[in-house]
């Protein structure tokens, strides 16, 4: 397994005019180039995205064609909210384990700068009626009784359809219910930025990034993630107002991941194929687990349920893990999950276990920062976590790594990787 990604850029900045398929194709082309793998060896492409393009809904197919893979390589797109790239990776691993393929490219892409804006139902009905009309009189009739308020679009929102609660509101509620102080959330956010900056400056993070020469004249090149704040501090973070509960809240823009554009891809092979081609794999997938709970409960607490299952399936305990990459949707979410996994009461009450799962010391968690600093393109983050963890395990000579991701819909993901 090997990986590569584009820079992650805040929405509305460098990639605001890019298409997700173009970003994904860049990541795949660079991945194959670095691996020195001929495109014809790829047997399938699986990509994740959360907000698909109306014009190109099968992102994976467009990525494969854009990356100059043979037109005969099939492709499909998956959506498991923030764990979409993780779903792409495990779907690829399933295909390989079943003997249906030996070489699969998996990953994800998201351009949140360009999300579809929906028309109201009444206006849509009028437009559809007008499109079916055969005479000018029928077209005019479709707009009889039109009111200007019908022009108001449906505002996009990252909210749960079942509860109407946004992820930010859920994080705020988790902070209150789990008594996660504002100071701790800001401390984790500062830590994320500081470590991401260090990882970028010493080249560990930039090593996994494919530089992107910007169209139309390709004179400008983006080489780094642009959300990392080297100049932030606890004082600056403390000065930011709460976003989701302006009076009593603690979740701010500073201790949350920003809306982000980007793409990431990983290369998966069967062990036999890798050896036949002369590759030394970065690592092996040992186990994974998906979980879900009621969206009306603690929406982003899924990892606390997925991690113990993935560890059990791998036949290891938390103490055996060398490094842990946790997706940072919000600092409150990270700290809530750590709190739960380190709690005997949570283990007995929620997991049916006599003792807590346990956690690692912070020096082995998100050693080069996380999504708060690096950004979170919904469909791509899982592939970024996988690549970062594998590269750092190799550099440190580690053996076992853990990935955990919270996802909308109150879902969780965890994976154990072995070198």
C-alpha positions in Angstrom: 0.0 0.0 0.0 1.3 3.5 -0.9 -0.4 6.9 -1.1 -0.3 10.4 -2.5 -2.5 13.5 -2.3 -3.0 17.0 -3.5 -2.4 19.9 -1.1 -5.5 20.5 1.1 -6.7 24.1 0.7 -9.4 26.0 2.4 -12.6 26.2 0.4 -12.9 29.4 -1.6 -9.1 29.7 -2.0 -6.6 28.1 -4.3 -8.9 25.3 -5.6 -12.2 27.2 -5.8 -12.3 26.8 -9.6 -11.1 23.2 -9.7 -13.3 20.1 -10.2 -13.0 17.2 -7.8 -12.3 14.8 -10.7 -9.3 17.0 -11.8 -7.9 16.9 -8.2 -8.4 13.2 -8.0 -6.8 12.5 -11.3 -3.7 14.5 -10.3 -3.4 12.4 -7.1 -3.7 9.2 -9.1 -1.3 10.2 -11.8 1.3 11.2 -9.3 0.7 8.0 -7.2 1.3 5.8 -10.2 4.3 7.8 -11.3 6.0 7.6 -7.9 5.2 3.9 -7.7 6.6 3.4 -11.3 3.5 1.4 -12.0 2.1 1.1 -15.6 -1.5 2.3 -15.8 -2.6 -1.0 -17.5 -1.8 -2.9 -14.2 -4.7 -1.1 -12.4 -7.8 -3.3 -12.5 -10.3 -1.0 -10.7 -10.8 2.5 -9.2 -12.8 3.2 -6.1 -13.2 6.8 -5.0 -15.2 8.4 -2.2 -17.0 11.7 -2.2 -19.8 13.2 0.0 -21.3 15.9 -2.1 -21.2 14.5 -5.7 -21.3 16.7 -8.8 -24.7 16.7 -10.5 -22.9 16.7 -13.9 -20.4 13.9 -13.1 -21.9 11.8 -10.3 -19.6 8.8 -10.7 -16.4 10.6 -9.6 -14.3 7.5 -9.7 -14.9 6.9 -13.4 -13.9 10.5 -14.2 -10.8 10.2 -12.0 -9.7 7.1 -13.8 -10.2 8.6 -17.3 -8.6 11.8 -16.2 -5.6 10.0 -14.9 -5.1 8.3 -18.3 -6.0 4.8 -17.0 -7.2 2.5 -19.8 -10.9 3.1 -20.6 -11.5 -0.6 -19.8 -10.7 -0.1 -16.1 -14.1 -0.1 -14.2 -14.7 2.4 -11.5 -17.3 3.2 -8.8 -18.0 5.9 -6.2 -18.8 5.4 -2.6 -20.2 7.7 0.1 -19.9 7.0 3.9 -19.8 10.6 4.9 -16.4 11.6 6.4 -15.2 8.0 6.2 -15.8 7.8 2.4 -12.2 7.3 1.5 -11.9 4.7 4.2 -14.9 2.9 2.6 -13.1 3.1 -0.8 -10.0 1.6 0.7 -11.8 -1.3 2.5 -14.0 -1.9 -0.6 -10.8 -2.2 -2.6 -9.3 -4.5 0.0 -12.4 -6.7 -0.1 -12.1 -7.0 -3.9 -8.5 -8.1 -3.5 -9.2 -10.5 -0.7 -11.9 -12.2 -2.8 -9.6 -12.6 -5.7 -11.5 -10.3 -7.9 -8.6 -8.0 -8.4 -4.9 -7.7 -7.6 -4.3 -4.0 -8.1 -6.8 -1.3 -7.1 -6.5 2.5 -6.7 -8.7 3.9 -4.0 -9.2 7.3 -2.4 -11.5 10.3 -2.5 -11.9 13.9 -3.5 -14.0 16.9 -2.5 -14.4 20.5 -3.6 -16.5 22.2 -1.1 -16.0 25.5 -2.9 -18.4 24.2 -5.6 -21.5 22.6 -4.0 -24.8 22.3 -5.8 -27.4 24.9 -4.8 -31.0 23.5 -4.8 -34.0 25.3 -6.1 -37.2 25.3 -4.1 -39.7 22.5 -4.9 -42.3 24.9 -6.3 -39.8 26.5 -8.8 -38.4 23.1 -9.8 -42.0 21.9 -10.6 -42.5 25.0 -12.8 -39.2 24.5 -14.6 -40.0 20.9 -15.3 -43.4 21.7 -16.6 -42.0 24.4 -18.8 -39.4 22.0 -20.2 -42.2 19.6 -21.2 -44.4 22.3 -22.7 -44.8 22.2 -26.5 -46.2 25.6 -27.1 -45.4 29.1 -25.8 -48.8 29.3 -24.2 -48.1 26.1 -22.2 -44.7 27.5 -21.1 -46.4 30.7 -19.9 -49.0 28.6 -18.1 -46.3 26.8 -16.1 -45.4 30.1 -14.5 -48.9 31.3 -13.7 -49.1 32.6 -10.2 -45.3 32.8 -9.8 -44.1 34.6 -6.6 -40.6 36.1 -6.2 -40.1 34.1 -3.0 -40.0 31.0 -5.1 -36.5 32.1 -6.2 -35.1 31.6 -2.7 -32.7 28.6 -2.9 -32.5 25.8 -0.4 -29.5 26.7 1.8 -26.9 23.9 2.0 -26.3 22.7 5.5 -24.2 19.9 7.0 -27.1 18.7 9.1 -28.6 15.3 10.0 -31.8 14.7 8.1 -33.2 12.7 11.0 -32.6 15.4 13.7 -31.8 18.6 11.9 -28.8 19.1 14.0 -25.5 20.1 12.3 -22.2 18.5 13.1 -21.1 21.6 14.8 -24.1 21.7 17.0 -23.5 18.0 17.8 -19.9 18.8 18.8 -21.1 21.6 21.0 -23.5 19.3 22.7 -20.8 16.6 23.2 -18.5 19.2 24.8 -21.2 20.1 27.3 -22.4 16.5 28.0 -18.8 15.3 28.4 -17.6 18.4 30.2 -14.8 19.1 27.7 -13.4 22.6 28.7 -12.9 25.3 26.1 -9.2 25.5 27.2 -8.6 21.8 26.4 -10.2 22.2 23.0 -8.0 25.2 22.2 -5.0 23.4 23.4 -5.7 20.5 21.1 -6.2 22.8 18.2 -2.9 24.6 18.9 -1.2 21.3 19.1 -2.6 20.3 15.7 -1.3 23.5 14.0 2.1 23.3 15.7 2.7 19.7 14.7 1.4 20.2 11.1 3.7 23.2 10.7 6.7 21.1 12.0 5.8 18.3 9.7 5.6 20.6 6.7 8.8 22.5 7.5 10.9 19.3 7.9 9.3 17.8 4.7 7.5 14.8 6.2 4.1 16.1 5.3 5.0 17.7 2.0 6.6 14.4 0.9 3.1 13.0 0.5 1.8 15.9 -1.6 1.7 16.2 -5.4 2.4 19.8 -6.4 -0.5 21.3 -8.4 0.3 23.7 -11.3 -2.8 25.8 -11.5 -4.7 26.3 -14.8 -5.2 28.1 -17.1 -1.5 29.2 -17.6 0.1 26.8 -15.1 2.4 29.5 -13.9 1.4 29.2 -10.2 2.0 26.1 -8.2 0.5 25.0 -5.0 2.8 22.8 -2.9 1.5 22.9 0.7 -1.7 22.8 2.7 -2.8 26.4 3.2 -4.9 26.0 6.4 -1.9 25.5 8.8 -1.5 28.5 11.1 2.1 28.8 12.4 1.3 32.1 14.1 -1.7 31.0 16.2 -1.5 30.8 20.0 -3.7 29.9 22.9 -4.4 33.6 23.3 -5.6 34.0 19.7 -7.7 30.9 19.9 -9.3 32.0 23.2 -10.3 35.3 21.6 -12.5 33.6 18.9 -16.3 33.6 19.6 -18.3 30.4 19.9 -20.1 29.5 16.7 -22.9 27.1 17.6 -23.9 28.4 21.0 -22.9 32.0 21.1 -23.7 32.6 24.7 -22.6 29.4 26.5 -20.7 27.5 23.8 -17.0 26.4 23.5 -16.8 25.2 19.9 -15.2 27.9 17.7 -13.8 28.2 14.2 -10.4 27.8 15.7 -11.0 24.4 17.3 -12.9 23.0 14.4 -11.7 21.6 11.0 -12.3 24.1 8.1 -14.3 23.4 4.9 -11.6 22.1 2.6 -10.9 21.2 -1.1 -8.5 18.3 -1.9 -8.0 14.7 -3.1 -6.0 11.7 -2.0 -5.3 8.3 -3.4 -3.7 5.0 -2.2 -2.5 2.0 -4.2 -3.5 -1.4 -3.0 -2.2 -4.8 -4.2 -2.4 -8.4 -3.2 0.8 -9.6 -1.6 1.5 -12.0 -4.4 1.2 -9.3 -7.1 3.4 -6.8 -5.1 6.1 -9.4 -4.8 5.8 -10.4 -8.5 6.2 -6.7 -9.5 9.1 -6.2 -7.1 7.4 -3.9 -4.6 8.0 -3.6 -0.9 4.6 -2.7 0.6 4.5 0.2 3.0 2.1 -1.8 5.1 -0.7 -4.4 5.3 -4.3 -3.9 6.4 -4.9 -6.1 9.4 -8.4 -5.3 10.3 -11.2 -2.7 10.2 -14.6 -2.0 11.7 -17.6 0.3 11.0 -20.1 1.2 13.7 -23.2 3.3 14.0 -25.3 4.7 16.8 -28.5 6.8 17.0 -27.9 10.3 15.5 -29.8 11.8 18.5 -27.1 10.4 20.8 -23.5 11.7 20.6 -23.3 12.0 16.9 -19.5 12.0 16.6 -18.7 9.3 19.2 -18.6 6.4 16.6 -14.8 5.8 16.9 -15.2 4.9 20.6 -17.3 1.9 19.4 -15.3 1.1 16.3 -11.8 1.1 17.8 -12.3 -1.8 20.2 -13.9 -3.9 17.5 -11.0 -3.2 15.1 -8.4 -4.0 17.8 -10.2 -7.3 18.6 -10.4 -8.3 15.0 -6.6 -7.6 14.7 -5.9 -9.7 17.8 -4.2 -6.8 19.5 -4.8 -4.3 22.3 -4.3 -0.6 22.5 -0.9 -1.1 24.2 0.4 -2.8 21.1 -0.3 0.3 18.9 2.7 2.4 18.0 0.9 5.4 16.3 -2.7 6.6 16.0 -4.1 8.9 13.4 -7.4 10.3 14.6 -9.6 12.4 12.3 -10.1 15.8 13.9 -13.6 17.1 12.9 -13.6 19.1 16.1 -11.3 19.2 19.1 -14.4 18.4 21.3 -15.0 15.3 19.3 -11.4 14.1 19.6 -11.4 14.7 23.3 -14.8 13.1 23.9 -13.7 9.9 22.1 -10.4 9.8 24.0 -12.4 10.3 27.3 -14.8 7.4 26.4 -12.0 5.0 25.4 -10.2 5.7 28.7 -13.3 5.1 30.8 -14.2 1.9 32.7 -17.7 3.2 33.0 -18.1 3.7 29.3 -16.7 0.3 28.6 -19.1 -1.4 30.9 -22.2 0.7 30.0 -21.7 1.0 26.2 -19.3 -1.8 25.1 -20.2 -4.6 27.5 -16.6 -4.9 28.5 -15.2 -5.1 32.1 -12.4 -2.7 31.6 -11.6 0.4 29.5 -10.0 0.0 26.0 -7.4 2.6 26.9 -5.6 5.2 24.9 -2.1 6.1 23.8 -0.1 9.0 25.2 -0.5 12.1 23.2 3.0 11.9 21.8 1.8 9.0 19.6 -1.4 10.5 18.4 -1.6 12.7 15.3 2.2 13.3 15.4 2.0 15.7 12.5 -1.2 17.4 13.4 -4.7 16.6 12.1 -7.7 17.8 10.2 -8.1 21.0 12.4 -4.8 22.3 10.8 -4.5 20.3 7.6 -8.2 20.6 6.6 -10.9 18.1 5.9 -12.0 17.4 2.3 -14.9 15.1 3.3 -14.3 12.4 0.7 -10.5 12.5 0.9 -9.5 12.6 4.5 -9.5 8.8 5.1 -6.8 8.3 2.4 -4.8 11.1 3.8 -4.8 9.5 7.3 -3.8 6.2 5.8 -0.9 7.7 3.8 0.4 9.8 6.7 0.3 6.9 9.2 2.1 4.4 6.9 4.8 6.9 6.1 5.4 7.8 9.7 5.4 4.2 10.8 8.1 3.5 8.3 10.2 6.5 9.4 9.9 5.5 13.1 10.3 1.7 12.5 6.9 1.1 14.0 4.9 -2.0 13.6 1.2 -1.3 14.2 -0.9 1.8 13.5 -4.5 2.7 14.2 -6.8 5.0 12.2 -10.1 6.3 13.6 -12.7 8.5 11.9 -16.1 9.9 13.0 -18.7 10.4 10.3 -22.0 12.1 9.8 -25.0 9.8 10.4 -23.4 8.9 13.8 -21.1 6.4 12.2 -17.5 5.5 13.2 -14.6 3.8 11.5 -11.3 2.2 12.7 -8.5 0.3 11.0 -5.4 -1.4 12.2 -2.4 -1.3 9.8 0.7 -3.4 10.1 4.2 -3.0 8.8 
